[in-house]
Amino acid sequence: MNQKMIGRYIVTDPEICHGKPTFRGTRIMVWQVLEQVAGGMAWETIEEEWRGKVSKEAIAEAVRLASQAFIEHAD
């Protein structure tokens, strides 16, 4: 298994979605959820849209990691 844990809820695996970050145990790509957040969708609605496969805690982790990446690459 080549799965790499990026956080508690986010993983990469070359066998799933070409190695793009996904939510653990799903094929839901992190960028898809971040786009929903950026579009102003309520986190509860996002959770419902993905039928509970992406929790509010997982969304928070995605936002936090995206923020860290932005800060690190802003220089």
Backbone atoms as SQL, in Angstrom:
CREATE TABLE atoms (id INTEGER PRIMARY KEY, chain TEXT, resi INTEGER, resn TEXT, atom TEXT, x REAL, y REAL, z REAL);
INSERT INTO atoms VALUES
  (1, 'A', 1, 'MET', 'N', 0.852, -1.193, 0.000),
  (2, 'A', 1, 'MET', 'CA', 0.000, 0.000, 0.000),
  (3, 'A', 1, 'MET', 'C', 0.891, 1.247, 0.000),
  (4, 'A', 2, 'ASN', 'N', 0.677, 2.105, -0.947),
  (5, 'A', 2, 'ASN', 'CA', 1.475, 3.323, -1.079),
  (6, 'A', 2, 'ASN', 'C', 0.749, 4.551, -0.552),
  (7, 'A', 3, 'GLN', 'N', -0.286, 4.331, 0.231),
  (8, 'A', 3, 'GLN', 'CA', -1.054, 5.448, 0.768),
  (9, 'A', 3, 'GLN', 'C', -0.207, 6.272, 1.726),
  (10, 'A', 4, 'LYS', 'N', -0.281, 7.587, 1.570),
  (11, 'A', 4, 'LYS', 'CA', 0.463, 8.490, 2.444),
  (12, 'A', 4, 'LYS', 'C', -0.533, 9.389, 3.174),
  (13, 'A', 5, 'MET', 'N', -0.453, 9.381, 4.489),
  (14, 'A', 5, 'MET', 'CA', -1.333, 10.226, 5.292),
  (15, 'A', 5, 'MET', 'C', -0.782, 11.655, 5.286),
  (16, 'A', 6, 'ILE', 'N', -1.603, 12.592, 4.854),
  (17, 'A', 6, 'ILE', 'CA', -1.216, 14.002, 4.872),
  (18, 'A', 6, 'ILE', 'C', -1.728, 14.637, 6.162),
  (19, 'A', 7, 'GLY', 'N', -2.817, 14.103, 6.644),
  (20, 'A', 7, 'GLY', 'CA', -3.426, 14.553, 7.889),
  (21, 'A', 7, 'GLY', 'C', -4.245, 13.406, 8.434),
  (22, 'A', 8, 'ARG', 'N', -5.118, 13.719, 9.356),
  (23, 'A', 8, 'ARG', 'CA', -5.960, 12.672, 9.935),
  (24, 'A', 8, 'ARG', 'C', -7.005, 12.177, 8.926),
  (25, 'A', 9, 'TYR', 'N', -7.461, 13.089, 8.048),
  (26, 'A', 9, 'TYR', 'CA', -8.544, 12.770, 7.119),
  (27, 'A', 9, 'TYR', 'C', -8.117, 12.755, 5.652),
  (28, 'A', 10, 'ILE', 'N', -6.928, 13.259, 5.356),
  (29, 'A', 10, 'ILE', 'CA', -6.514, 13.435, 3.968),
  (30, 'A', 10, 'ILE', 'C', -5.328, 12.531, 3.655),
  (31, 'A', 11, 'VAL', 'N', -5.424, 11.848, 2.506),
  (32, 'A', 11, 'VAL', 'CA', -4.389, 10.911, 2.088),
  (33, 'A', 11, 'VAL', 'C', -4.077, 11.110, 0.601),
  (34, 'A', 12, 'THR', 'N', -2.923, 10.578, 0.192),
  (35, 'A', 12, 'THR', 'CA', -2.632, 10.432, -1.226),
  (36, 'A', 12, 'THR', 'C', -2.305, 8.971, -1.465),
  (37, 'A', 13, 'ASP', 'N', -2.698, 8.479, -2.624),
  (38, 'A', 13, 'ASP', 'CA', -2.439, 7.104, -3.006),
  (39, 'A', 13, 'ASP', 'C', -2.356, 7.078, -4.526),
  (40, 'A', 14, 'PRO', 'N', -1.218, 6.655, -5.083),
  (41, 'A', 14, 'PRO', 'CA', -1.079, 6.650, -6.543),
  (42, 'A', 14, 'PRO', 'C', -2.152, 5.810, -7.242),
  (43, 'A', 15, 'GLU', 'N', -2.772, 4.885, -6.507),
  (44, 'A', 15, 'GLU', 'CA', -3.815, 4.025, -7.081),
  (45, 'A', 15, 'GLU', 'C', -5.184, 4.715, -7.119),
  (46, 'A', 16, 'ILE', 'N', -5.323, 5.825, -6.398),
  (47, 'A', 16, 'ILE', 'CA', -6.633, 6.497, -6.300),
  (48, 'A', 16, 'ILE', 'C', -6.508, 7.925, -6.801),
  (49, 'A', 17, 'CYS', 'N', -7.325, 8.261, -7.804),
  (50, 'A', 17, 'CYS', 'CA', -7.388, 9.626, -8.358),
  (51, 'A', 17, 'CYS', 'C', -5.997, 10.150, -8.740),
  (52, 'A', 18, 'HIS', 'N', -5.194, 9.281, -9.347),
  (53, 'A', 18, 'HIS', 'CA', -3.858, 9.665, -9.840),
  (54, 'A', 18, 'HIS', 'C', -2.973, 10.279, -8.757),
  (55, 'A', 19, 'GLY', 'N', -3.183, 9.876, -7.508),
  (56, 'A', 19, 'GLY', 'CA', -2.334, 10.355, -6.420),
  (57, 'A', 19, 'GLY', 'C', -2.692, 11.733, -5.892),
  (58, 'A', 20, 'LYS', 'N', -3.792, 12.311, -6.382),
  (59, 'A', 20, 'LYS', 'CA', -4.231, 13.610, -5.862),
  (60, 'A', 20, 'LYS', 'C', -4.757, 13.411, -4.438),
  (61, 'A', 21, 'PRO', 'N', -4.633, 14.436, -3.584),
  (62, 'A', 21, 'PRO', 'CA', -5.150, 14.302, -2.214),
  (63, 'A', 21, 'PRO', 'C', -6.666, 14.049, -2.197),
  (64, 'A', 22, 'THR', 'N', -7.046, 13.031, -1.451),
  (65, 'A', 22, 'THR', 'CA', -8.458, 12.683, -1.285),
  (66, 'A', 22, 'THR', 'C', -8.760, 12.531, 0.208),
  (67, 'A', 23, 'PHE', 'N', -10.038, 12.489, 0.526),
  (68, 'A', 23, 'PHE', 'CA', -10.445, 12.221, 1.897),
  (69, 'A', 23, 'PHE', 'C', -10.366, 10.717, 2.109),
  (70, 'A', 24, 'ARG', 'N', -9.756, 10.317, 3.208),
  (71, 'A', 24, 'ARG', 'CA', -9.488, 8.910, 3.516),
  (72, 'A', 24, 'ARG', 'C', -10.742, 8.058, 3.336),
  (73, 'A', 25, 'GLY', 'N', -10.583, 6.952, 2.628),
  (74, 'A', 25, 'GLY', 'CA', -11.678, 6.009, 2.417),
  (75, 'A', 25, 'GLY', 'C', -12.656, 6.416, 1.330),
  (76, 'A', 26, 'THR', 'N', -12.331, 7.492, 0.580),
  (77, 'A', 26, 'THR', 'CA', -13.220, 7.954, -0.486),
  (78, 'A', 26, 'THR', 'C', -12.410, 8.244, -1.749),
  (79, 'A', 27, 'ARG', 'N', -13.112, 8.589, -2.808),
  (80, 'A', 27, 'ARG', 'CA', -12.478, 9.102, -4.022),
  (81, 'A', 27, 'ARG', 'C', -12.828, 10.588, -4.180),
  (82, 'A', 28, 'ILE', 'N', -13.199, 11.203, -3.085),
  (83, 'A', 28, 'ILE', 'CA', -13.543, 12.629, -3.092),
  (84, 'A', 28, 'ILE', 'C', -12.249, 13.423, -2.976),
  (85, 'A', 29, 'MET', 'N', -11.965, 14.217, -4.005),
  (86, 'A', 29, 'MET', 'CA', -10.723, 14.982, -4.008),
  (87, 'A', 29, 'MET', 'C', -10.861, 16.245, -3.163),
  (88, 'A', 30, 'VAL', 'N', -9.790, 16.543, -2.447),
  (89, 'A', 30, 'VAL', 'CA', -9.778, 17.679, -1.530),
  (90, 'A', 30, 'VAL', 'C', -10.098, 18.979, -2.265),
  (91, 'A', 31, 'TRP', 'N', -9.575, 19.147, -3.484),
  (92, 'A', 31, 'TRP', 'CA', -9.823, 20.393, -4.210),
  (93, 'A', 31, 'TRP', 'C', -11.312, 20.602, -4.465),
  (94, 'A', 32, 'GLN', 'N', -12.065, 19.517, -4.650),
  (95, 'A', 32, 'GLN', 'CA', -13.499, 19.654, -4.903),
  (96, 'A', 32, 'GLN', 'C', -14.203, 20.294, -3.697),
  (97, 'A', 33, 'VAL', 'N', -13.833, 19.848, -2.516),
  (98, 'A', 33, 'VAL', 'CA', -14.445, 20.375, -1.295),
  (99, 'A', 33, 'VAL', 'C', -13.967, 21.807, -1.038),
  (100, 'A', 34, 'LEU', 'N', -12.677, 22.070, -1.286),
  (101, 'A', 34, 'LEU', 'CA', -12.167, 23.438, -1.102),
  (102, 'A', 34, 'LEU', 'C', -12.871, 24.415, -2.046),
  (103, 'A', 35, 'GLU', 'N', -13.195, 23.969, -3.251),
  (104, 'A', 35, 'GLU', 'CA', -13.958, 24.821, -4.185),
  (105, 'A', 35, 'GLU', 'C', -15.339, 25.141, -3.610),
  (106, 'A', 36, 'GLN', 'N', -15.962, 24.152, -2.984),
  (107, 'A', 36, 'GLN', 'CA', -17.282, 24.382, -2.378),
  (108, 'A', 36, 'GLN', 'C', -17.171, 25.383, -1.236),
  (109, 'A', 37, 'VAL', 'N', -16.131, 25.246, -0.413),
  (110, 'A', 37, 'VAL', 'CA', -15.899, 26.182, 0.695),
  (111, 'A', 37, 'VAL', 'C', -15.684, 27.587, 0.120),
  (112, 'A', 38, 'ALA', 'N', -14.825, 27.679, -0.898),
  (113, 'A', 38, 'ALA', 'CA', -14.518, 28.980, -1.519),
  (114, 'A', 38, 'ALA', 'C', -15.764, 29.616, -2.128),
  (115, 'A', 39, 'GLY', 'N', -16.679, 28.785, -2.588),
  (116, 'A', 39, 'GLY', 'CA', -17.921, 29.283, -3.174),
  (117, 'A', 39, 'GLY', 'C', -18.946, 29.721, -2.135),
  (118, 'A', 40, 'GLY', 'N', -18.587, 29.577, -0.867),
  (119, 'A', 40, 'GLY', 'CA', -19.473, 30.036, 0.196),
  (120, 'A', 40, 'GLY', 'C', -20.484, 29.011, 0.676),
  (121, 'A', 41, 'MET', 'N', -20.340, 27.773, 0.241),
  (122, 'A', 41, 'MET', 'CA', -21.280, 26.740, 0.668),
  (123, 'A', 41, 'MET', 'C', -21.084, 26.448, 2.160),
  (124, 'A', 42, 'ALA', 'N', -22.168, 26.316, 2.884),
  (125, 'A', 42, 'ALA', 'CA', -22.100, 25.989, 4.314),
  (126, 'A', 42, 'ALA', 'C', -21.507, 24.590, 4.483),
  (127, 'A', 43, 'TRP', 'N', -20.669, 24.440, 5.511),
  (128, 'A', 43, 'TRP', 'CA', -20.014, 23.156, 5.743),
  (129, 'A', 43, 'TRP', 'C', -21.021, 22.035, 5.960),
  (130, 'A', 44, 'GLU', 'N', -22.143, 22.350, 6.598),
  (131, 'A', 44, 'GLU', 'CA', -23.187, 21.339, 6.807),
  (132, 'A', 44, 'GLU', 'C', -23.732, 20.865, 5.464),
  (133, 'A', 45, 'THR', 'N', -23.876, 21.808, 4.524),
  (134, 'A', 45, 'THR', 'CA', -24.380, 21.474, 3.190),
  (135, 'A', 45, 'THR', 'C', -23.368, 20.608, 2.445),
  (136, 'A', 46, 'ILE', 'N', -22.086, 20.945, 2.578),
  (137, 'A', 46, 'ILE', 'CA', -21.038, 20.152, 1.934),
  (138, 'A', 46, 'ILE', 'C', -21.079, 18.728, 2.473),
  (139, 'A', 47, 'GLU', 'N', -21.216, 18.614, 3.782),
  (140, 'A', 47, 'GLU', 'CA', -21.292, 17.290, 4.421),
  (141, 'A', 47, 'GLU', 'C', -22.473, 16.499, 3.847),
  (142, 'A', 48, 'GLU', 'N', -23.623, 17.166, 3.685),
  (143, 'A', 48, 'GLU', 'CA', -24.808, 16.513, 3.115),
  (144, 'A', 48, 'GLU', 'C', -24.596, 16.140, 1.652),
  (145, 'A', 49, 'GLU', 'N', -23.991, 17.048, 0.881),
  (146, 'A', 49, 'GLU', 'CA', -23.734, 16.809, -0.544),
  (147, 'A', 49, 'GLU', 'C', -22.931, 15.530, -0.763),
  (148, 'A', 50, 'TRP', 'N', -21.977, 15.282, 0.126),
  (149, 'A', 50, 'TRP', 'CA', -21.117, 14.101, 0.005),
  (150, 'A', 50, 'TRP', 'C', -21.643, 12.959, 0.872),
  (151, 'A', 51, 'ARG', 'N', -22.915, 13.040, 1.254),
  (152, 'A', 51, 'ARG', 'CA', -23.605, 11.971, 2.005),
  (153, 'A', 51, 'ARG', 'C', -22.858, 11.553, 3.267),
  (154, 'A', 52, 'GLY', 'N', -22.297, 12.540, 3.972),
  (155, 'A', 52, 'GLY', 'CA', -21.640, 12.268, 5.243),
  (156, 'A', 52, 'GLY', 'C', -20.243, 11.674, 5.126),
  (157, 'A', 53, 'LYS', 'N', -19.740, 11.521, 3.888),
  (158, 'A', 53, 'LYS', 'CA', -18.402, 10.938, 3.711),
  (159, 'A', 53, 'LYS', 'C', -17.291, 11.948, 4.006),
  (160, 'A', 54, 'VAL', 'N', -17.653, 13.242, 4.052),
  (161, 'A', 54, 'VAL', 'CA', -16.696, 14.293, 4.396),
  (162, 'A', 54, 'VAL', 'C', -17.268, 15.043, 5.592),
  (163, 'A', 55, 'SER', 'N', -16.638, 14.883, 6.748),
  (164, 'A', 55, 'SER', 'CA', -17.130, 15.507, 7.978),
  (165, 'A', 55, 'SER', 'C', -16.663, 16.958, 8.072),
  (166, 'A', 56, 'LYS', 'N', -17.285, 17.690, 8.969),
  (167, 'A', 56, 'LYS', 'CA', -16.853, 19.078, 9.208),
  (168, 'A', 56, 'LYS', 'C', -15.397, 19.110, 9.688),
  (169, 'A', 57, 'GLU', 'N', -14.988, 18.121, 10.448),
  (170, 'A', 57, 'GLU', 'CA', -13.600, 18.037, 10.913),
  (171, 'A', 57, 'GLU', 'C', -12.646, 17.839, 9.733),
  (172, 'A', 58, 'ALA', 'N', -13.064, 17.037, 8.768),
  (173, 'A', 58, 'ALA', 'CA', -12.242, 16.802, 7.577),
  (174, 'A', 58, 'ALA', 'C', -12.150, 18.072, 6.731),
  (175, 'A', 59, 'ILE', 'N', -13.248, 18.797, 6.628),
  (176, 'A', 59, 'ILE', 'CA', -13.240, 20.073, 5.893),
  (177, 'A', 59, 'ILE', 'C', -12.290, 21.050, 6.577),
  (178, 'A', 60, 'ALA', 'N', -12.365, 21.122, 7.902),
  (179, 'A', 60, 'ALA', 'CA', -11.498, 22.025, 8.657),
  (180, 'A', 60, 'ALA', 'C', -10.029, 21.673, 8.416),
  (181, 'A', 61, 'GLU', 'N', -9.714, 20.388, 8.384),
  (182, 'A', 61, 'GLU', 'CA', -8.340, 19.973, 8.126),
  (183, 'A', 61, 'GLU', 'C', -7.907, 20.411, 6.723),
  (184, 'A', 62, 'ALA', 'N', -8.769, 20.237, 5.735),
  (185, 'A', 62, 'ALA', 'CA', -8.445, 20.640, 4.363),
  (186, 'A', 62, 'ALA', 'C', -8.179, 22.137, 4.288),
  (187, 'A', 63, 'VAL', 'N', -9.009, 22.931, 4.939),
  (188, 'A', 63, 'VAL', 'CA', -8.825, 24.384, 4.939),
  (189, 'A', 63, 'VAL', 'C', -7.518, 24.750, 5.632),
  (190, 'A', 64, 'ARG', 'N', -7.252, 24.124, 6.762),
  (191, 'A', 64, 'ARG', 'CA', -6.023, 24.401, 7.513),
  (192, 'A', 64, 'ARG', 'C', -4.779, 24.055, 6.686),
  (193, 'A', 65, 'LEU', 'N', -4.783, 22.890, 6.042),
  (194, 'A', 65, 'LEU', 'CA', -3.634, 22.479, 5.229),
  (195, 'A', 65, 'LEU', 'C', -3.474, 23.376, 4.004),
  (196, 'A', 66, 'ALA', 'N', -4.581, 23.787, 3.406),
  (197, 'A', 66, 'ALA', 'CA', -4.515, 24.696, 2.256),
  (198, 'A', 66, 'ALA', 'C', -3.942, 26.037, 2.691),
  (199, 'A', 67, 'SER', 'N', -4.330, 26.500, 3.852),
  (200, 'A', 67, 'SER', 'CA', -3.818, 27.764, 4.386),
  (201, 'A', 67, 'SER', 'C', -2.317, 27.668, 4.626),
  (202, 'A', 68, 'GLN', 'N', -1.874, 26.568, 5.225),
  (203, 'A', 68, 'GLN', 'CA', -0.441, 26.365, 5.474),
  (204, 'A', 68, 'GLN', 'C', 0.336, 26.351, 4.159),
  (205, 'A', 69, 'ALA', 'N', -0.198, 25.665, 3.160),
  (206, 'A', 69, 'ALA', 'CA', 0.475, 25.586, 1.858),
  (207, 'A', 69, 'ALA', 'C', 0.585, 26.975, 1.235),
  (208, 'A', 70, 'PHE', 'N', -0.466, 27.764, 1.358),
  (209, 'A', 70, 'PHE', 'CA', -0.452, 29.119, 0.817),
  (210, 'A', 70, 'PHE', 'C', 0.624, 29.959, 1.508),
  (211, 'A', 71, 'ILE', 'N', 0.674, 29.875, 2.812),
  (212, 'A', 71, 'ILE', 'CA', 1.654, 30.656, 3.586),
  (213, 'A', 71, 'ILE', 'C', 3.080, 30.234, 3.189),
  (214, 'A', 72, 'GLU', 'N', 3.307, 28.926, 3.082),
  (215, 'A', 72, 'GLU', 'CA', 4.641, 28.419, 2.745),
  (216, 'A', 72, 'GLU', 'C', 5.079, 28.808, 1.338),
  (217, 'A', 73, 'HIS', 'N', 4.137, 28.911, 0.404),
  (218, 'A', 73, 'HIS', 'CA', 4.475, 29.186, -0.990),
  (219, 'A', 73, 'HIS', 'C', 4.276, 30.639, -1.386),
  (220, 'A', 74, 'ALA', 'N', 3.876, 31.473, -0.445),
  (221, 'A', 74, 'ALA', 'CA', 3.602, 32.881, -0.758),
  (222, 'A', 74, 'ALA', 'C', 4.876, 33.697, -0.966),
  (223, 'A', 75, 'ASP', 'N', 5.979, 33.194, -0.434),
  (224, 'A', 75, 'ASP', 'CA', 7.232, 33.954, -0.555),
  (225, 'A', 75, 'ASP', 'C', 7.681, 33.998, -1.974);
